[in-house]
Amino acid sequence: MSSIVNSDNIIFSFTDDANWRSKIEGIYTKGTKIHPSRYNTTLAGRVMLDTTGVILTPGAHQFLIKAVGYEDVTVTVTVAAPLTPPTITGQSVSATGIKLDFIDNPDWRSKITGVYQNGNSVSIHASRIKRNVAGEVTLDFTGAALSPGTHQFVIKANGYEDVTLTVTVAAPLAPPTITVQSISAFAVTFNFTDNADWRSKITGVYQNGNSVSIHSSRIKRNVAGQVTLDFTGAALAPGTHRFVIKADGYEDVTVTINVAAPLAPPTITGQILNPTTVIFNFSDNADWRSKITGVYQNGNSASIHPSRINKNAAGQVTLDLTGITLAPGTHKFLIKADGYQDVMVEIN
């Protein structure tokens, strides 16, 4: 009978004897019977012994297998001394991630079985342990930020000594004080005395308690002293909205804003002057004209190009449809203006 030893089990192999396997009544070590829940006798040619949570010291270990009607079987298992893991040469620590540097040992990286935090008997979830880069192991705590203070981690790898390291997570820095410059249903701009480091470390903006950040493409942070949220195509409803801005290494910032109900637009009549020109007439509202963001034709999700929308004349918006030519029949135009209710104009 031969044996294979790894971190979680011992496998006893033999030419199969199904009757012997079925008659096994106990496996003993050092005179103590191992609990039946730890061994499996159902596999042909194998008896598997689960050693999860049991530390076998280096050296020889004897196991006695008893089966009713059969002679006892004694198997000696040799546990090799654990190898020396790499020395951690550097670390980068934040509340949302820890990166460990070492002279690469791909065998050690590949055999990492778990990382245990602050004495926990359950490893950090495997999805948070990144070990695919040579000379690096990264622990990702996104969404489960480490509290400020000291944390101990034990890294276990099959066949290697454990690595124990202690890291200190600094207290978060104070973020800049935010003021709100402008609010509309389509954009919110936050102003502050610029802190380029804070801007560069923004990891997400969370709206109204949502656990998922607003998409990064909607968060504009490239202007000094300003962060703008772009809600084009996903307008904010009137009322109160709360935003939490998270930045790596900084305290969260919570900002509450109020989006006003949209204003009433002017009453509009439409006229098709010819197949390439449409005119909308109304009692002039210069503010509404200046805030027109798009004109959408016949349910199209994309606006007519801004270069075709002339809104410079008082009481009038003109569409230049040269090269498009309206077909005979009814046409619907939806006019959107920032801060105003949409206007639908139907022209025959």
Disulfide bonds with the S-S distance in Angstrom:
none
